[in-house]
């Protein structure tokens, strides 16, 4: 921790573990899909080949200093990073996931900050909305959320539009 090289060492170490322990599960089709962003992992698995209890036990034997704490799908969906993945009978559907916060605070429009800084959060949220495969109703809901957050932080709607 704290060293400039620690992130690189951690990434090499995790890739090594994935190669040794996860790759065989992918090759045998027990795991249908595996992805990781830093230390957040999403696994889609075949329930005919394995189950969450086995996967949790298996991953927790990969290394003595690693502890995996799985979050299971609930009510047909799971949140991964800023996505909500919804399982339908024939396909997966993507939606935007927002962690619950007590306030939707960004840099207030009237604060003495460069406009580039004040608009950064909105550029991110609008870009995410436009670049995800969202249905029209999901995109409209997200747009209204963005406009609401902007209004709460003093932004004229014309600035966000």
N, C-alpha and C positions, 0 to 999 in steps of 0.2 A: 504494500500500500504506500502511495506517495511517490514512488519512483516513476520516472518518465517511461521506463520500459515495462512497468507492471501490466498495463493493458495489453501490450503485445504478447508478453509471456502468458497471461491468462488466456488470450485467444488461441495461441499455439497449443496450450495444454487442453483446452476444451475441444479443439479440432482433433487432437490425438484421441481423446476419450470417445468422441463421436465416431471416429474411424474404427476403433476397436470394439465398441459396445453397441452403437446405434446402427452402423452400416449393416451388420448381419440381420437385424430385424427388418430393415428396409428391403434387403435382398430376398428374404423369405416372405415378403409381403405381409408380415405381421403389422408393420407400420406402413400406412399408405402414404403419409405425408409428414415431413419433419422440417421445421424451420426454427431458427434461433436468431434473436436480436439481442446481443450482449448476453444477458442471463435470463431472458424471457424466452421460453420454448413453447412451441405449439406442435402437438402430435395428434394426427388423425390416424386411428388404428382400426383394424378389422376385428370386430367383436367375435367373429368365428375363430380367430387365430389367437387372440389374447384378450386381456381385460385390464382395467385400470389398476387393480390390486397388484397383479404381476408386474406391470410396467413400473409402478412406484417402488416395489421391492427391488426389482432389477436395477433401476437407475440409482437407487440408494446404496447399491453394492459396488458401483463403479469406482468410488474413491472414498476413503475414510473421512476426508475433510469436506465432502460435498453432501448436502442434504437437499433433496428435491421435495418440494411441497406442491403437489398437483392441485389445480383447480379444475373441477370437472364441469362439463356441460350441465347447464341447469335450465329447465323449461325450454329446451330446444336451441339454446344459444350459449356461446362463450365469448368473453371479451379477451382480446389479444392486442396489446398496445393501444392504438387508438381506433381499433376496429371491433365491431360486434359481428360475429360470424353466426348466422342463423341456419340451422339445419332444416331443410324442407324435405319432403319425401323423395324428390328426384334431383335436388341440387342444393348447393350452399348459396346463401345470400349474404351480401356484405352490407353493413350499415356503419355509420360513424358512432363511436363510443366516446362519451365524455365522462370522466371521473366526476363524481359528485363533489362539489366544492360549496362552501358556505356563501361565497360571493363569486361573481364573474367579473373579476377585476383585471383591467389592463391599465396601461398608462393613460391617465385621463387626458382628454383632448386639450384642456386648458393648461396642462402642466408645461413647464419650460424644458422641453426635451425636443430633440430634432424630430421632425415629422416622420423620417425614416424609422425611427425607434417606435414612435407611437402607432404607426401603421403595420409594423412587423407581424404582430399577432393576427391581425385581420387578413393580411396577405397569406399567412400560413393556413388559416381556417378556410378561406375562400379557395385557395389552391387545393387543399385536401378535399373539399366538397366537389370541386370540378374534376378532380383526377381519380376519384373512386367510382367504381361501377354501381352507382346508386340509382334507384328508381326515382321517377320524377317526384313522387310524394316525399321520399326521404330527402331529396335535394332541396325541396321547398321548405321542409321542416328545419333543415340545417341553416338555410339562408335566413329564415325568420329568427332563429336562435342567434346567429351572428349579428343581425340588425338589432336585436334586443340587447345584447351585450354592449354593442357600440353605443346605443342610446343611453344605457346605464352609466357609461363612461364619458358622456358629454359629446359624443361625435355626432355632427349633423349627418343625416342619412345620405346627403349628396356626396359626402367625403367617402363613405363606404361604397356607394354605388359606383 
